[in-house]
Amino acid sequence: MAGRFPLYTDADIHGPLVEGLERRGWDIVRAVDLYPEGVDDHVHFERAAREGRVLVSNDLDEILIAEAWIVTGRAFRGLITWQKTDERQLSVGAFLDAFEAIAEEENPFSSYPIVRIKPA
């Protein structure tokens, strides 16, 4: 079903993107509001999965955790990610538009739960 989904942002996601998503009405829980700096990535992944939120992270460790969950058959709502180097090529507006485009898709995580944002 198309539409926005609840998000859980990893500590590495910069404020302007989070603020832009909030301004557009996205339901967001931020890792930095829940845990002290340095908490293991597994904790964040587990929390997002338990709460049925899509994790937003550009951290390679979170991607590896997601892939391990897929291999072992553990379910999670989804992961939106991108390469850190792409942040220089994409404006905050481009990221926001990418999130809106994902939300417009019918079941964006049904075929594969990891969605990668890439420069055009």
Secondary structure, 3 states (H helix, E strand, C coil): CCCCCCEEECCCCCHHHHHHHHHCCCCEEEHHHHCCCCCCHHHHHHHHHHCCCEEECCCHHHHHHHHHHHHHCCCCCCEEECCHHHHHCCCHHHHHHHHHHHHHCCCCCCCCCEEECCCC
